[in-house]
Amino acid sequence: MNFNWDVFWQYLLLPSDVYLTGLGLTCLISVSAMLLGCVLGLLAALMKLSRNPLLQYPVRFYVWLMRGTPLLVQIVFLYTALAAGGIFRFEDLDLGWFVVPGNIQAAIIALGLNEGAYMAEIIRAGIGAVDKGQYEAGRSLGMTFPKLMRRIVLPQAFRVIVPPLGNEFNVMLKNTTLVSVIGVQELLLSTQMVTSATFRVFELYLVVAIYFLALTTLWGFFQRWLENRFGQSERPAPAASRLFGRHTMKLLRGR
């Protein structure tokens, strides 16, 4: 095998502008889609927990559809099929100081919609892990449902949500390679462009694999910090605190 070490080290340690653009887009799309997925997941989880069938069934259909079809099909359908059917076309969005191309918009929305379906189940499970006595204690204080969720339930559920949320973002980073099929110049498509000019396929795909490994490793360290930060075991609480929960007792003492 004719492995060119000079090309490998050059693109690994001194990446070209094409590589840096792809790396930046990969991070931007991952973070934006994950934020969108978390918002959609929270809304979907709350709607799914509702007793109103008008809220429950649309969310059940959304989760069933997103989790039951391939992500690649969803990306192509959203960007290509909708435009071909004359239903909707993603146009470039001019924000004044920069322009967001239509294919990047479609990539973020497609990844966010897909992620929202998985986050809905994760958040629902996290909320379900909170002791039911916490709800009763909040209602006894006269809290509205939004305030109950914000002040008591979600802070406790977050400790359960953090580990799978971190894993989902790890998957999101790697799934950004799929948006190359609609022409988004993320890290994989940037590598393909460089290989077409240099014909050093093995070396450059090894470089992109190392880049992704570095990104997921860095996120792994951050995820571990988050888990340690929010998953620290609390000291044994008094009997009243165990009954009502630490967050609720703080509210009671503050009244």
C-alpha positions as CSV (number, residue, x, y, z in Angstrom):
1,M,0.0,0.0,0.0
2,N,1.3,3.4,-1.0
3,F,0.5,5.5,2.1
4,N,1.6,9.1,1.8
5,W,2.5,10.2,5.3
6,D,3.2,13.8,4.2
7,V,-0.4,14.2,3.0
8,F,-1.8,12.6,6.1
9,W,0.1,14.8,8.6
10,Q,-0.5,17.9,6.5
11,Y,-4.3,17.6,6.5
12,L,-4.4,16.3,10.1
13,L,-2.3,19.0,11.6
14,L,-2.7,21.8,9.1
15,P,-6.1,21.4,7.6
16,S,-7.1,23.5,4.6
17,D,-9.9,26.1,4.5
18,V,-12.2,23.5,3.0
19,Y,-11.6,21.1,6.0
20,L,-12.1,23.9,8.5
21,T,-15.4,25.0,6.8
22,G,-16.6,21.4,7.0
23,L,-15.6,21.1,10.6
24,G,-17.4,24.3,11.5
25,L,-20.6,23.3,9.7
26,T,-20.5,19.9,11.4
27,C,-20.4,21.5,14.8
28,L,-23.0,24.2,13.9
29,I,-25.5,21.8,12.5
30,S,-25.0,19.4,15.4
31,V,-25.6,22.0,18.1
32,S,-28.5,23.7,16.3
33,A,-30.3,20.4,15.5
34,M,-29.8,19.2,19.1
35,L,-31.2,22.4,20.6
36,L,-34.2,22.1,18.2
37,G,-34.6,18.4,19.1
38,C,-34.6,19.2,22.9
39,V,-37.2,21.9,22.5
40,L,-39.4,19.6,20.4
41,G,-38.8,16.7,22.7
42,L,-39.8,18.7,25.8
43,L,-43.0,19.9,24.1
44,A,-43.8,16.4,22.8
45,A,-43.1,14.8,26.2
46,L,-45.5,17.2,28.0
47,M,-48.2,16.7,25.3
48,K,-47.8,12.9,25.5
49,L,-48.2,13.0,29.3
50,S,-51.4,15.0,28.9
51,R,-54.8,13.2,29.3
52,N,-56.2,15.1,26.3
53,P,-56.3,12.8,23.3
54,L,-56.1,15.8,21.0
55,L,-52.6,16.4,22.4
56,Q,-51.6,12.8,22.8
57,Y,-52.3,11.2,19.5
58,P,-50.6,13.7,17.2
59,V,-47.4,13.3,19.3
60,R,-47.7,9.5,19.2
61,F,-48.0,9.7,15.4
62,Y,-44.9,12.1,15.2
63,V,-42.8,9.8,17.4
64,W,-43.9,6.7,15.5
65,L,-43.2,8.3,12.1
66,M,-39.7,9.8,13.0
67,R,-38.5,6.6,14.8
68,G,-39.9,4.3,12.2
69,T,-38.3,5.8,9.0
70,P,-34.6,6.1,8.1
71,L,-33.1,9.5,8.9
72,L,-31.5,9.6,5.4
73,V,-35.0,9.2,3.8
74,Q,-36.3,12.0,6.1
75,I,-33.5,14.4,5.0
76,V,-34.0,13.7,1.3
77,F,-37.8,13.9,1.6
78,L,-37.7,17.2,3.4
79,Y,-35.3,18.9,1.0
80,T,-35.9,17.2,-2.3
81,A,-39.3,15.5,-2.3
82,L,-41.2,18.5,-0.9
83,A,-39.7,20.8,-3.5
84,A,-40.3,18.3,-6.4
85,G,-43.9,18.0,-5.3
86,G,-44.4,21.8,-5.3
87,I,-45.2,21.7,-1.6
88,F,-42.3,23.6,-0.1
89,R,-38.9,24.7,-1.2
90,F,-36.1,25.8,1.1
91,E,-34.8,29.2,-0.1
92,D,-31.6,30.9,1.1
93,L,-32.3,32.9,4.2
94,D,-30.6,36.4,4.3
95,L,-30.1,37.5,7.9
96,G,-28.2,40.7,6.9
97,W,-24.8,39.8,8.1
98,F,-24.8,36.3,6.7
99,V,-26.9,34.0,4.5
100,V,-28.1,30.6,5.6
101,P,-28.4,28.3,2.5
102,G,-31.6,26.3,2.0
103,N,-29.9,23.0,2.3
104,I,-28.4,23.8,5.7
105,Q,-31.8,24.9,6.9
106,A,-33.3,21.6,5.7
107,A,-30.4,19.7,7.4
108,I,-30.9,21.3,10.8
109,I,-34.7,20.9,10.7
110,A,-34.6,17.3,9.5
111,L,-32.0,16.3,12.2
112,G,-33.9,18.3,14.8
113,L,-37.3,16.7,13.9
114,N,-35.7,13.2,14.1
115,E,-33.9,14.0,17.4
116,G,-37.1,15.5,18.9
117,A,-38.8,12.1,18.6
118,Y,-36.1,10.4,20.6
119,M,-35.8,13.2,23.1
120,A,-39.5,13.0,23.7
121,E,-39.2,9.5,25.1
122,I,-36.1,10.4,27.1
123,I,-37.7,13.4,28.7
124,R,-40.9,11.5,29.3
125,A,-39.0,8.8,31.1
126,G,-37.1,11.4,33.1
127,I,-40.3,13.1,34.2
128,G,-41.8,9.8,35.1
129,A,-38.9,9.0,37.3
130,V,-39.8,11.9,39.7
131,D,-41.7,10.7,42.7
132,K,-45.4,11.4,42.5
133,G,-45.4,13.0,45.9
134,Q,-43.5,15.9,44.4
135,Y,-46.5,16.8,42.2
136,E,-48.8,16.7,45.2
137,A,-46.5,18.8,47.2
138,G,-46.3,21.4,44.4
139,R,-50.1,21.5,44.0
140,S,-50.5,21.9,47.7
141,L,-48.4,25.1,47.4
142,G,-50.8,26.4,44.7
143,M,-48.4,26.0,41.9
144,T,-49.5,26.1,38.3
145,F,-48.5,23.2,36.0
146,P,-45.8,25.3,34.2
147,K,-44.3,26.5,37.5
148,L,-44.5,23.0,39.0
149,M,-42.5,21.6,36.0
150,R,-40.0,24.4,36.1
151,R,-39.3,24.6,39.8
152,I,-39.7,21.0,41.0
153,V,-40.1,18.3,38.4
154,L,-37.7,19.2,35.6
155,P,-34.7,20.0,37.9
156,Q,-35.0,16.5,39.4
157,A,-35.7,14.8,36.0
158,F,-32.6,16.5,34.5
159,R,-30.3,14.1,36.4
160,V,-32.0,11.2,34.7
161,I,-32.1,12.9,31.3
162,V,-28.4,13.9,31.1
163,P,-26.8,10.5,30.3
164,P,-29.0,9.6,27.4
165,L,-29.1,13.2,26.2
166,G,-25.3,13.1,26.0
167,N,-25.4,9.9,24.0
168,E,-27.9,11.4,21.6
169,F,-25.6,14.3,20.9
170,N,-22.8,11.9,20.2
171,V,-25.0,10.2,17.7
172,M,-26.0,13.6,16.2
173,L,-22.4,14.5,15.6
174,K,-21.9,11.4,13.4
175,N,-25.3,11.7,11.7
176,T,-24.3,15.0,10.2
177,T,-22.5,13.1,7.6
178,L,-25.8,12.1,6.1
179,V,-26.7,15.7,5.1
180,S,-23.9,15.5,2.5
181,V,-26.5,13.9,0.2
182,I,-28.3,17.3,-0.1
183,G,-25.1,19.1,-0.8
184,V,-24.2,20.4,2.7
185,Q,-20.5,20.9,2.8
186,E,-19.9,19.3,6.2
187,L,-16.8,17.4,7.1
188,L,-17.5,14.3,5.0
189,L,-18.4,16.2,1.8
190,S,-15.4,18.5,2.4
191,T,-13.2,15.4,2.5
192,Q,-14.7,14.1,-0.7
193,M,-14.0,17.4,-2.4
194,V,-10.3,17.3,-1.3
195,T,-9.9,13.6,-2.4
196,S,-11.2,14.4,-5.9
197,A,-8.4,16.9,-6.2
198,T,-5.6,15.0,-4.5
199,F,-6.6,11.3,-5.2
200,R,-5.3,10.5,-1.7
201,V,-8.5,8.7,-0.6
202,F,-7.2,6.4,2.2
203,E,-5.1,9.1,3.9
204,L,-7.9,11.7,3.9
205,Y,-10.7,9.5,5.0
206,L,-8.4,8.4,7.8
207,V,-8.0,12.0,8.7
208,V,-11.8,12.7,8.8
209,A,-12.2,9.6,11.0
210,I,-9.7,10.9,13.4
211,Y,-11.5,14.3,13.4
212,F,-14.8,12.7,14.3
213,L,-13.1,10.6,16.9
214,A,-11.6,13.7,18.5
215,L,-15.0,15.5,18.5
216,T,-16.8,12.6,20.1
217,T,-14.0,12.1,22.7
218,L,-14.1,15.8,23.6
219,W,-17.9,15.6,24.0
220,G,-17.4,12.4,26.1
221,F,-15.3,14.4,28.6
222,F,-18.0,17.1,28.7
223,Q,-20.8,14.6,29.1
224,R,-18.9,13.0,32.0
225,W,-18.6,16.3,33.7
226,L,-22.3,17.0,33.2
227,E,-23.2,13.6,34.7
228,N,-20.9,14.2,37.7
229,R,-22.3,17.7,38.1
230,F,-26.0,16.8,38.1
231,G,-25.8,13.2,39.3
232,Q,-23.9,13.8,42.6
233,S,-25.5,11.8,45.4
234,E,-27.1,14.0,48.0
235,R,-26.6,13.7,51.7
236,P,-29.3,11.8,53.6
237,A,-32.2,14.2,54.0
238,P,-34.5,14.6,57.0
239,A,-37.8,12.6,57.0
240,A,-39.8,15.6,55.8
241,S,-37.3,16.3,53.1
242,R,-37.5,12.7,51.9
243,L,-41.3,12.9,51.8
244,F,-41.7,16.1,49.9
245,G,-38.3,16.4,48.2
246,R,-35.4,18.7,48.6
247,H,-36.7,21.3,46.0
248,T,-40.1,21.4,47.6
249,M,-38.7,21.8,51.1
250,K,-36.7,24.8,49.9
251,L,-39.9,26.4,48.7
252,L,-41.7,25.6,51.9
253,R,-38.9,27.2,54.0
254,G,-39.0,30.3,51.7
255,R,-42.7,31.0,52.2
